[in-house]
Each structure stands twice: as structure tokens, then as C-alpha cells.
Amino acid sequence: MSGSTPRRALVTGADTEIGRAFARRLHAGGDELVLAGGPRDALEALAGELDGAASGTRPEVLPGDLADPDDLDLVVRRLQADTRPVDLLVVGPSPPHTAGLPEADPTDLRAALDRGAGAVLALLRAALPGMLARRHPGPAGVITVAGVAGFLPATGAAGLDGAVQAYVVTLTESLAQALARDGLALTTVCPPPPGTGRGPRAVPLRLAPPTPDAVAAAALADHAAGRALSVPGVPTRALVSASRLVPYPAARLAAGRGGPRGRRGPRGTRTGTALVTGASSGIGAAFVDHLAGTGHDLVLVARDTDRLEATAERLGRQGVQVEVLVADLADAAGRRRVAERISGGAPVSLLVNNAGYATAGEFVDTDPAALRANYEVNMAAVLELTAAALPGMLARGEGDVVNVSSVAGFLPGRGSVYGAGKAYVTALSRNLALTVAGSGVRIMALCPGFTRTEFHQRLGQGRPGPDWAWLDAERVVAEGMEDLESGKAVSVPGAVYKTIVGVTRLVPRSLLRALAARSGSGRG
Ligand SMILES: NC(=O)c1ccc[n+]([C@@H]2O[C@H](COP(=O)([O-])OP(=O)(O)OC[C@H]3O[C@@H](n4cnc5c(N)ncnc54)[C@H](OP(=O)(O)O)[C@@H]3O)[C@@H](O)[C@H]2O)c1
């Protein structure tokens, strides 16, 4: 630690082994501590232990569940306080939840998303502006604890945890790249999941699983050195590198016998009723026309009543059955009505989670409420509507879910939350596809590159990049549906974008971040 004023660090998840290890190391190094986001007993016990240590002051304690908006708000306000300001934020791991999709209770799933991704978003947004203004030489900034599951395919409960970790990794790396020039360091640490190395196949990891203290030590050293990604232990680093080149074999190596098996869904064309969110323009509107042309009935979801009704009238004249469901997916009541239509009305055979947008401007200047609304539409709605669709589809032994993601999810470093949200959508879809393999249900992430729609206009931007880089929405949809029908879990339309995604697996992540940062102004 350097500087005349002691550094103050706020650590969440201090009820976990890794969170405790961070707190002990920081306290031993002379930092003043705030222990936040965990059960009161666990935080008080740790504060008492540190208070009894030879040096340092007793940590402040701010208990609570970060999935609870009121508890999260307390921590947000502590991070924004001008008195006793926080210079280093360590967002520790969120405790794992017990069941995965499709078994889990939707409320538990939503809490798991909020405790992981939602809390990281709110805490980073609360902490960074003050840190930028003060620039404590400590070093200051943020360490987020994710995991190697963010890079690996996984099934069951680990599938959602992995998707949340993909979000945390991508968001931290994106902001690290953008804020490094302002003197702030952001680092995400990716330890192996608890239990990795116990499987008989996981020989390399069994040899040297890092201890919680080694994870904290590596993360703090990497943070001090300004590294965005910290992967402790040589075997774990090898696993992360392998996961980018050969994700499925690497996942099986990490998980032992419980690893993912079949990769492709069943082949073939299907009809029935398709529900499309964001049906009023762009890629969603192209889905509507394509699906009407292939014999589907439709449920159209978006906020713009006039546009949806005009489409319903046009398609109705062609003999297509169309329902209009006006809903704002940023709003809990809107998402609930759509979820109820999916789980309770006439069966939906194809769900297209397409609604989405990017927020304009720099992360630290964007209104937290606008970031939260974007999180609800781009991330929470995808989880909640998929959770509403899967039980019926699995019971019928047939059904498809297409989640519209983006090539941006493969490109950390663009300084925005948008790519992180799309990294989550892609990982969630891929992991769910593995989870339901063999059930007759297909789940696919559709990852377009720049596509001619209203997306960039709504962002207040022109169309970045050369004309040849732009796809038509009709082509994105036609290629996406072909990929779904051939059983793919991830579809990247267009040769240009297939090549870009292929290259992202080969180049070092630090170079990828630097390259991605150069295209940061266009966030599609
Ligand atoms: N265009 C690209 O370059 C590109 C590239 C990769 C991925 N994508 C993804 O493709 C998807 C579709 O975007 P697009 O390019 O077609 O953009 P778009 O033309 O702007 O369409 C966005 C759609 O989302 C709906 N929407 C936005 N906020 C909503 C909310 N709160 N509640 C309900 N619906 C909402 C909009 O409908 P209302 O305004 O009527 O509500 C509209 O139908 C998004 O997920 C986007 O991230 C786009």
C-alpha cells in the first residue's frame, strides 16, 4: 500500500472462503475495511477476528443480501459517501444457488442473477465516479471475483452461474480497458469452481487447486500490476486457454464425469405459435415476417402499440393468427404478463427473446436507473421468459428458444455494459442447450454483428464501420433459423463475423481487449 491516507476497501461476500481471504490480506496490509453483503453473524465474526489481530482498526459491518434491493441500496450509498470514502472495492463471489433451470423456482433464479450480475453492475456504477475523482494511489479500483466457469460450457445450476461469471468477467475487462487511462485498475479473478479437481478425469487441476488465500494474493498482485484478468495457478490458466480453443473438451476435463455431453439439438423445421419480443422493428420484425412465411402463428411483444397492431392487421389479411401483447420488459409487471402468456396461454412452440438495446455514453456518466432498465430488458427478461417457456416445452418434448445476443459478447474491452450482457446471453443459451440436450427442446444464441435496424439510430449514432460489415435483418434471421434447424447452440450469421469470432478465440485476451476498445464507439 502507498499514499499517506490509509486505503479503505469494501469487501462483499466476506461470508465465503475467498471473501474472508481478501479481508484478512487487506487488513494485514494496513487497509481499513468495510465488510458488506453477507449474513450479520458471519460478518461480525470476521470483524471480531480482525479486530483481535495485532494491527488495524475494527472493520465496519454492513450486512445484507445483495439480491434484496434495499440491502443493495445501503451498500451503494456507502460507496457513494464522501466521508470515509472507499478506494478499493472487492466484489466477492456470490454464494451458489441450489437448482438450475428448468427445475429452479423463478424467484430463486432471479435472485441468483441479481446477487451476481445485478449487484456487480450497481456497485461498480456507485464506486467508480468517486474513485475517479479521488485517484487514491493505493492502488485504487475494483476487483471482481468470477470463476473459470465464465469461460466454460456447463449444465444445470452451474449453467446460470457460468453465464453470470461471463458477465462479470466481460464487464470488468471492458471497464478496465476504458478506465486504465484514468489511473484506475479493474481486475477480475477467476479461480476454479469449488470441487474442481475432485473428479477422476481432472488430473491436472487436482495437482494444484489454489487455496482461497492464494486466489486473493494473486488477485491483489495482478490488480497492483494493472492486469485486467487474474487466473491463479498454472493448471487453471491452462484450462482457461484451452477453454477458448476447445471449450467442450475443456469443460469435461474440469467437471470430470458430470461434464456436458451432446452438443447439438435435434434437426428439422417446426411450426406452431411463436412469441417474438421486440417485434416492432429491426431483427424482431424480420423474425415476424419470416415466421409468418413458414406457417407460424404469432404473439407480438413490444411497447409500440401502433406498430404491433399495424403488423397484426397486415399479417391477419394473409391468414396468419396474430396476438398483440404490449409490454415494457424493463418493468416487472410487463415481464410478468409476457411470462404468464408463455406459461399459461395456448402453447408457445418458439420463443424469440429479441428485445434489446444499448445505452449511450460512458458507463460512469450513465444514470444508474437507465443501466438497471437495460439490465432488466437485455438480461433479466431473457432468463425470466426462458424459465416460463421451458417447463411446458420439456413436458411436450418439443420447443425452441432463440435468444438474440451479439458478436459484441465475444469482444471485451468496449467500455460498455452491452457486450457483458450479451456475453451472459450467449453463455446462458449455450449452457441451457447442453442442459436440455436429448429432451427435444432446442436453445440457441443468435449472435449478429452490425445489422441494419433502428438499433444505432436509437443510440443516437450513425452507422460505424464500412458498408460491407453491415448485415440485413432478413439475412440474420434466415441464417439463424437455418442454424437452429441444424441443431446449433450458437449461430453467428455472415462469413465476416464467423471469421471475427474465430479470431477472438486465438488472440491473447489482452490484445483482444485493446482491439475491441478501438471499436468501442459502435456498440452493436
Ligand atoms: N442492430 C445491430 O447491429 C445488432 C447487432 C447485434 C445484436 N443486436 C440485437 O438485436 C436485438 C434487436 O435489436 P435491433 O437491432 O432489431 O434493434 P431495434 O430495431 O432498435 O429493435 C429493438 C426492439 O426491441 C424492443 N424494445 C426495446 N426496449 C424494449 C422494452 N423496454 N420493452 C419491450 N421491447 C423493447 C423495441 O420495441 P419498442 O420500442 O416498440 O418497445 C424494438 O422492437 C437486440 O437484442 C440487439 O441487442 C443488434
PDBQT file of the ligand as one rigid body, heavy atoms in Angstrom, charges set to zero:
ROOT
HETATM    1  N1  LIG A 601     -28.597  -3.972 -34.994  1.00  0.00    +0.000 N 
HETATM    2  C1  LIG A 601     -27.432  -4.471 -34.627  1.00  0.00    +0.000 C 
HETATM    3  O1  LIG A 601     -26.355  -4.070 -35.114  1.00  0.00    +0.000 OA
HETATM    4  C2  LIG A 601     -27.399  -5.596 -33.629  1.00  0.00    +0.000 A 
HETATM    5  C3  LIG A 601     -26.236  -6.380 -33.551  1.00  0.00    +0.000 A 
HETATM    6  C4  LIG A 601     -26.191  -7.433 -32.663  1.00  0.00    +0.000 A 
HETATM    7  C5  LIG A 601     -27.270  -7.697 -31.851  1.00  0.00    +0.000 A 
HETATM    8  N2  LIG A 601     -28.386  -6.926 -31.919  1.00  0.00    +0.000 N 
HETATM    9  C6  LIG A 601     -29.504  -7.271 -31.021  1.00  0.00    +0.000 C 
HETATM   10  O2  LIG A 601     -30.666  -7.497 -31.793  1.00  0.00    +0.000 OA
HETATM   11  C7  LIG A 601     -31.813  -7.309 -30.978  1.00  0.00    +0.000 C 
HETATM   12  C8  LIG A 601     -32.840  -6.479 -31.749  1.00  0.00    +0.000 C 
HETATM   13  O3  LIG A 601     -32.297  -5.187 -31.987  1.00  0.00    +0.000 OA
HETATM   14  P1  LIG A 601     -32.460  -4.461 -33.371  1.00  0.00    +0.000 P 
HETATM   15  O4  LIG A 601     -31.123  -4.316 -33.959  1.00  0.00    +0.000 OA
HETATM   16  O5  LIG A 601     -33.509  -5.084 -34.180  1.00  0.00    +0.000 OA
HETATM   17  O6  LIG A 601     -32.864  -3.007 -32.847  1.00  0.00    +0.000 OA
HETATM   18  P2  LIG A 601     -34.210  -2.169 -32.997  1.00  0.00    +0.000 P 
HETATM   19  O7  LIG A 601     -34.602  -2.039 -34.423  1.00  0.00    +0.000 OA
HETATM   20  O8  LIG A 601     -33.966  -0.931 -32.212  1.00  0.00    +0.000 OA
HETATM   21  O9  LIG A 601     -35.299  -3.065 -32.244  1.00  0.00    +0.000 OA
HETATM   22  C9  LIG A 601     -35.313  -3.215 -30.855  1.00  0.00    +0.000 C 
HETATM   23  C10 LIG A 601     -36.634  -3.843 -30.440  1.00  0.00    +0.000 C 
HETATM   24  O10 LIG A 601     -36.607  -4.030 -29.021  1.00  0.00    +0.000 OA
HETATM   25  C11 LIG A 601     -37.812  -3.512 -28.493  1.00  0.00    +0.000 C 
HETATM   26  N3  LIG A 601     -37.620  -2.998 -27.146  1.00  0.00    +0.000 N 
HETATM   27  C12 LIG A 601     -36.660  -2.127 -26.710  1.00  0.00    +0.000 A 
HETATM   28  N4  LIG A 601     -36.859  -1.841 -25.415  1.00  0.00    +0.000 NA
HETATM   29  C13 LIG A 601     -37.938  -2.557 -25.022  1.00  0.00    +0.000 A 
HETATM   30  C14 LIG A 601     -38.628  -2.670 -23.800  1.00  0.00    +0.000 A 
HETATM   31  N5  LIG A 601     -38.268  -1.962 -22.714  1.00  0.00    +0.000 N 
HETATM   32  N6  LIG A 601     -39.705  -3.485 -23.728  1.00  0.00    +0.000 NA
HETATM   33  C15 LIG A 601     -40.103  -4.178 -24.833  1.00  0.00    +0.000 A 
HETATM   34  N7  LIG A 601     -39.486  -4.109 -26.011  1.00  0.00    +0.000 NA
HETATM   35  C16 LIG A 601     -38.420  -3.297 -26.111  1.00  0.00    +0.000 A 
HETATM   36  C17 LIG A 601     -38.216  -2.388 -29.439  1.00  0.00    +0.000 C 
HETATM   37  O11 LIG A 601     -39.622  -2.192 -29.420  1.00  0.00    +0.000 OA
HETATM   38  P3  LIG A 601     -40.402  -0.941 -28.785  1.00  0.00    +0.000 P 
HETATM   39  O12 LIG A 601     -39.541   0.270 -28.889  1.00  0.00    +0.000 OA
HETATM   40  O13 LIG A 601     -41.669  -0.883 -29.597  1.00  0.00    +0.000 OA
HETATM   41  O14 LIG A 601     -40.695  -1.352 -27.384  1.00  0.00    +0.000 OA
HETATM   42  C18 LIG A 601     -37.824  -2.986 -30.779  1.00  0.00    +0.000 C 
HETATM   43  O15 LIG A 601     -38.852  -3.795 -31.282  1.00  0.00    +0.000 OA
HETATM   44  C19 LIG A 601     -31.329  -6.648 -29.696  1.00  0.00    +0.000 C 
HETATM   45  O16 LIG A 601     -31.280  -7.621 -28.666  1.00  0.00    +0.000 OA
HETATM   46  C20 LIG A 601     -29.930  -6.179 -30.056  1.00  0.00    +0.000 C 
HETATM   47  O17 LIG A 601     -29.105  -6.124 -28.916  1.00  0.00    +0.000 OA
HETATM   48  C21 LIG A 601     -28.478  -5.877 -32.788  1.00  0.00    +0.000 A 
ENDROOT
TORSDOF 0
